[in-house]
Amino acid sequence: MQASATRHEPNTGSQGVVYRTACQNPGCGCTFDLKITAENAGLLGGTMPCPRCRRRGGMLKRDGRLGDRLFAAKLVFRGIGAGHTSSDDEGDLFSERLN
């Protein structure tokens, strides 16, 4: 005889959260819903393209809670030519002399 364990899982339709996302690319402004589940949670930490203007490299920034399992977010992009260098903030680490 073989025994089997039964798992009671909640309704899979209610799993995850929804991010109502607005593209911040100038001239686009597309608003779309992005459903985040355990399977695609990696999207929150990476970059993604806008589904309308197709600009790559957008990062999701949370912008507050709208309701139960519904959050507002912005898809933000780096400005062109706006690179950040760490030496601007910290100063030159090798310029000090050892006495």
N, C-alpha and C positions, 0 to 999 in steps of 0.2 A: 504494500500500500504506500502511496506517495502523498505526503502532506503538502499543502500549498498555503502560503501566507497571502492574505488579502490586504492590500493597501488602500486606505480611503484617501483619495486625493481630492482637493477642492476642484471646483469647476475650472477647467483650463481657460475658459473665456474671460474670467475675471483676473487672471494672473497678469502681473506687470503693471507698469504705469505708462501714461501718455504724456509726452512733451509737446505742447502746442508751440511750434517753432516758427520764428520769423527770420528770413534771410536778411542780413545787414549789408549785403553787397549793394553799393549805390546803383539805383536804377532797377533793382529787382523787387525786393519787398515781399516775396512769395511767403505765404503762411501755409504750413503743412503740419500734420500730426505725425509724430514719431513714437511708435509703441516700443517700449523697452521691456524685455522679458529677461529671464535668467540666461537664455540662450544667446541673446545679442547684447548683453550688458557691456561688452567691450566697446560699443559705439560711443559710450559716454567719455571714454578716455582718449579716443583717437580723433582723427580728422575725417570729414565727410564732405562730399560735394552737395551743392544745392540741387534739388531735383528740377528746378525750372531753368536757372541761368547756367547750371553745370560748372560753376566755379569751384575748383578743388581747394582743399586745405581749410575748410571751415571747422571751427571748434565750437562745441555746444556749451553755452553759458546759461546756467539756470537763472531765471529772473523772478522767481516767486511761485507761490502755490495758488492755483485757480479753484481747485475743488478736490474731492476725494479721488486720489490717484491721477490727478490732472495738474500738470505744472506748466508754467510759461517758460520759454527759453528763447535765446537768440543764437543764431548761427553767425558767429563773428569771424572775420578774416583779418590777417595782418595787412597793414598798409604797405603799399609798394615802396620800397626804399626805406622802410622804417625798421631796420635791423637793430637789435639790441646787443651791445657789447658789455661784458661784465667789467671791463677796465674803467668805464665811465663812472660807475658807482663806487668801486672799491679802491680805485687808485692803482698805481703800478706797484705790484707786489715785490718786484725785484729791484726797485730803485733805492731802497734803504741800504746803507752801508753797514757792514758789521765792524765794530770797533774792538 
